[in-house]
């Protein structure tokens, strides 16, 4: 039986740019997460909203919504967020 992963294998995500994109960003502390996002996107217009908190309160996640201009822009932001010392994970 063919799965969705089988159908998508080797296919590239095709988006029409510019478009709105949402990154789910996970960190240990809210303030550190907010500062990390500011470091990466600087003064760029964006919306940051609460998402989840782990049961133990060890991690917090927030949604970062912003306009991305092209594939390189979208990937650059993802990579920069992922590499930031205060960010644990980016989805």
Legacy VTK file of the C-alpha trace (Angstrom):
# vtk DataFile Version 3.0
C-alpha trace
ASCII
DATASET POLYDATA
POINTS 91 float
0.000 0.000 0.000
1.403 3.390 -1.017
1.763 5.880 1.826
1.790 9.663 1.729
5.561 9.600 2.279
5.930 7.365 -0.791
3.914 9.829 -2.875
5.941 12.803 -1.631
9.366 11.185 -1.917
11.662 13.165 -4.188
9.143 16.005 -4.544
10.039 19.544 -3.614
7.654 21.825 -1.755
6.341 24.290 -4.328
5.229 27.606 -2.930
4.277 30.849 -4.604
6.370 33.669 -3.172
6.058 35.970 -1.428
3.911 34.078 1.076
3.178 33.942 4.777
5.075 31.232 6.640
4.804 29.963 10.199
7.766 28.612 12.143
7.107 26.830 15.444
10.025 27.781 17.682
10.863 25.895 20.891
13.098 27.139 23.708
13.577 26.855 27.460
12.517 30.388 28.367
10.039 32.814 26.856
12.304 35.864 27.089
15.261 33.988 25.568
13.031 32.814 22.712
11.753 36.345 22.060
15.306 37.743 22.087
16.537 35.003 19.749
13.788 35.782 17.250
14.659 39.486 17.454
18.327 38.584 16.800
17.394 36.640 13.671
14.702 38.758 12.040
15.689 42.159 13.453
13.037 44.797 12.669
11.186 42.676 10.114
7.399 42.707 10.506
6.141 39.527 12.174
3.573 38.075 14.549
4.651 36.028 17.562
1.998 34.026 19.383
1.942 31.489 22.193
1.706 27.865 21.181
2.395 25.277 23.900
4.262 24.667 27.119
5.593 21.267 28.125
3.879 19.508 31.043
6.917 20.087 33.244
7.281 23.701 32.088
10.816 22.997 30.878
10.058 24.075 27.298
7.884 26.705 25.658
6.881 26.959 22.023
5.690 29.955 20.073
4.513 30.490 16.504
6.447 32.980 14.412
4.428 34.175 11.412
6.001 36.375 8.771
6.175 37.082 5.074
8.959 35.206 3.299
10.095 36.533 -0.065
11.556 33.406 -1.669
12.877 29.914 -0.925
16.319 31.208 0.107
14.740 33.694 2.513
12.524 30.996 4.076
15.451 28.587 4.444
17.820 31.276 5.777
15.405 32.192 8.592
14.874 28.519 9.443
18.627 27.843 9.569
19.382 31.001 11.574
16.695 30.172 14.140
17.860 26.566 14.369
21.492 27.604 14.965
20.687 30.197 17.643
22.046 29.204 21.058
18.754 29.849 22.900
16.526 27.887 20.517
16.134 24.157 21.064
14.118 23.289 17.939
12.367 24.804 14.912
9.475 23.156 13.092
LINES 1 92
91 0 1 2 3 4 5 6 7 8 9 10 11 12 13 14 15 16 17 18 19 20 21 22 23 24 25 26 27 28 29 30 31 32 33 34 35 36 37 38 39 40 41 42 43 44 45 46 47 48 49 50 51 52 53 54 55 56 57 58 59 60 61 62 63 64 65 66 67 68 69 70 71 72 73 74 75 76 77 78 79 80 81 82 83 84 85 86 87 88 89 90
